[in-house]
């Protein structure tokens, strides 16, 4: 059965829905469901970021609003045990929903992270900016690459939160760019994926100092829409879209 994604308002586009497969942007009962995943090492700030996103969109007029409560499954220490989950609804087109997940960052939860990754439409990589956590960040990114295969950036937009920038002795955006280049996730000028290189936001996830939490989510959601509308599930060609194009509902 084919469904028209008119809710994005940029183009008439159809996708085939197969219940036996995980699909990018699921359509059911005239509603569009988009899954965005926060990925990163333990204690990098994933849960805090989603919690802050919930609080910001609950109190301020934004393009999305939370529906229901944020579900947290945590250990006694406060660390995520399995995952966190929140649902956000577009305020401009109520048929669009964003299912937002985090993954538990501890190494022993690697099998669970693979399961939670399934069906992901966009990824926000949360990098702990503290220099003493740099190796943990590298390990987390390498695992994400192993789980996602060739899909990162090509099929699934990637945004980076360089988090905890309010602390001392932190790494820079240049350091993160170098890591992405080393891992084959940063494309040179002239490459067809150059325009989809991850935007790296300097962030503070914790309230009340919160910085760029909503902005990073919004950009990930925006790119997810562009991938679906102009690229039919792939990174669109430059001839089809400009980064200034913004789905009205995202």
C-alpha positions in Angstrom: 0.0 0.0 0.0 1.3 3.4 -0.9 0.9 6.6 1.2 1.4 10.1 0.1 3.6 12.2 2.5 1.7 15.5 2.0 2.3 16.5 5.5 5.8 17.8 4.7 4.3 20.3 2.2 7.4 20.4 0.0 6.6 17.8 -2.6 4.3 14.9 -3.3 6.2 11.8 -2.5 5.2 8.2 -2.0 6.8 5.4 0.0 6.0 1.7 0.1 5.1 0.4 3.5 6.0 -3.2 4.2 5.1 -4.5 7.7 7.9 -7.1 7.5 10.7 -4.5 7.3 12.0 -1.5 9.2 11.4 1.6 7.1 12.5 5.2 7.0 9.6 7.4 8.1 6.7 5.1 8.9 3.1 6.0 7.9 0.1 4.7 9.8 -3.5 5.9 10.1 -2.6 9.1 8.2 0.2 9.9 10.7 3.9 10.1 10.0 6.3 8.7 12.6 10.0 9.7 12.5 12.6 8.1 14.8 15.5 10.2 16.0 18.2 8.5 18.1 20.6 10.1 20.6 23.8 8.0 20.5 27.0 8.5 22.6 29.2 7.1 25.4 28.1 6.7 29.0 27.4 9.9 30.8 27.9 12.1 27.7 24.6 13.9 28.3 22.1 12.0 26.1 19.3 11.7 28.7 19.9 15.2 29.9 19.6 16.5 26.4 16.3 14.8 25.8 15.0 15.9 29.2 16.0 19.5 28.4 14.4 19.2 24.9 11.2 18.1 26.7 11.3 21.0 29.1 12.1 23.6 26.4 9.3 22.5 24.1 6.8 22.2 26.9 7.3 25.7 28.1 8.2 27.6 24.9 6.4 27.9 21.6 8.4 25.7 19.2 7.8 23.6 16.1 7.3 20.5 18.3 5.7 19.8 21.6 6.0 16.8 23.9 3.1 14.4 24.1 2.8 12.4 27.3 5.7 11.9 29.7 9.4 11.2 29.0 10.0 7.6 29.8 13.3 6.9 31.6 14.6 3.4 32.6 17.6 4.2 34.8 19.8 2.5 37.3 20.1 3.7 40.9 23.1 5.8 39.8 20.9 7.7 37.3 22.6 6.2 34.3 20.3 4.9 31.6 19.7 1.2 32.0 17.9 0.3 28.8 16.8 3.5 27.0 14.9 6.7 27.3 12.0 7.5 25.1 9.9 10.7 24.4 7.3 11.5 21.7 7.1 15.0 20.2 4.3 16.2 17.9 4.6 18.8 15.3 2.8 22.0 16.3 2.2 23.0 12.7 1.1 19.6 11.3 -0.4 17.4 14.0 -0.1 14.3 11.9 3.8 14.3 12.3 5.3 12.7 15.3 9.0 12.4 16.4 9.9 9.3 18.4 13.0 10.3 20.3 15.2 7.6 21.9 18.5 7.5 23.7 20.8 4.5 24.1 22.5 3.2 27.3 26.2 4.2 26.9 27.9 1.4 29.0 29.8 -1.1 26.9 27.8 -4.1 28.3 24.7 -2.8 26.5 26.1 -3.0 23.0 23.5 -5.7 21.9 20.7 -3.6 23.2 22.0 -0.5 21.3 21.8 -2.5 18.1 18.2 -3.3 18.7 17.3 0.3 19.6 19.0 1.5 16.5 16.7 -0.4 14.2 14.3 1.9 12.3 16.3 5.0 13.0 15.7 8.0 10.6 18.2 10.5 12.1 21.0 10.4 14.6 22.4 12.9 17.0 25.8 11.9 18.2 26.5 13.3 21.7 30.2 13.8 22.2 31.5 14.4 25.8 33.8 17.4 25.3 36.0 16.6 28.3 39.4 15.6 27.1 39.7 12.7 29.5 36.6 11.2 27.8 38.0 11.4 24.2 38.8 7.7 23.9 35.3 6.9 25.0 33.9 9.1 22.3 36.1 7.4 19.6 34.9 4.0 20.8 31.3 5.1 20.7 31.6 6.5 17.2 33.3 3.4 15.9 30.5 1.3 17.3 27.9 3.5 15.7 29.7 3.0 12.3 29.7 -0.7 12.8 26.0 -0.8 13.6 24.9 1.6 10.9 27.1 0.2 8.2 27.2 2.4 5.1 24.0 4.2 6.0 25.4 7.1 8.0 25.0 10.4 6.1 24.2 8.5 2.9 20.8 7.5 4.2 20.6 8.7 7.8 21.5 12.3 8.6 24.0 12.8 11.4 24.2 15.8 13.7 26.8 16.2 16.5 26.4 17.7 19.9 29.8 18.6 21.4 28.4 18.6 24.9 29.5 20.0 28.3 31.2 23.0 26.7 30.7 24.9 30.0 33.4 22.8 31.6 37.2 23.3 31.5 39.7 21.4 29.5 37.5 20.5 26.6 38.1 19.5 23.0 37.2 21.7 20.1 35.0 21.5 17.0 38.2 21.1 15.0 39.1 18.0 17.0 35.7 16.5 16.2 36.0 17.3 12.5 39.3 15.5 12.5 37.8 12.4 14.1 34.9 12.4 11.6 37.5 12.7 8.8 39.5 9.8 10.2 36.3 7.7 10.3 35.2 8.5 6.8 32.3 10.7 7.9 33.5 14.0 6.6 33.5 14.6 2.9 35.7 17.1 1.0 34.5 20.0 -1.2 33.2 18.7 -4.5 32.0 15.4 -3.1 28.2 14.8 -3.5 27.8 14.3 0.3 29.8 17.4 1.3 26.7 19.5 1.9 25.5 16.8 4.3 28.6 16.8 6.5 27.5 16.7 10.1 26.9 20.1 11.7 28.8 20.2 15.0 27.0 22.2 17.7 28.8 23.3 20.9 26.2 22.4 23.5 25.3 22.6 27.1 22.6 20.0 27.8 21.8 20.9 31.4 19.2 23.5 32.5 19.2 26.5 33.0 22.4 27.0 31.0 21.1 25.0 28.1 22.6 25.8 24.7 21.9 24.5 21.2 19.8 21.5 22.5 16.7 22.4 20.6 18.7 23.7 17.6 20.6 20.4 17.2 17.3 18.4 17.4 15.6 20.8 14.9 18.4 20.4 12.4 18.4 16.7 12.6 14.6 16.6 12.1 14.9 19.1 9.2 17.5 17.0 7.4 15.4 13.8 7.9 12.6 15.6 6.1 14.8 16.7 3.3 16.2 13.1 2.9 12.7 11.7 2.5 11.3 14.4 0.3 14.1 15.2 -2.1 16.2 12.0 -1.8 13.5 9.3 -1.4 15.4 8.0 1.7 18.9 9.1 0.6 21.0 12.2 0.9 19.6 14.5 -1.8 21.8 15.7 -4.7 22.8 19.4 -4.7 20.8 19.9 -7.8 17.6 19.0 -6.0 17.9 20.8 -2.7 19.6 23.6 -0.9 20.3 23.5 2.8 18.2 26.6 3.1 15.1 24.5 2.2 13.2 23.8 5.4 10.1 21.6 5.7 7.5 23.8 7.2 6.5 21.2 9.8 9.9 20.4 11.1 
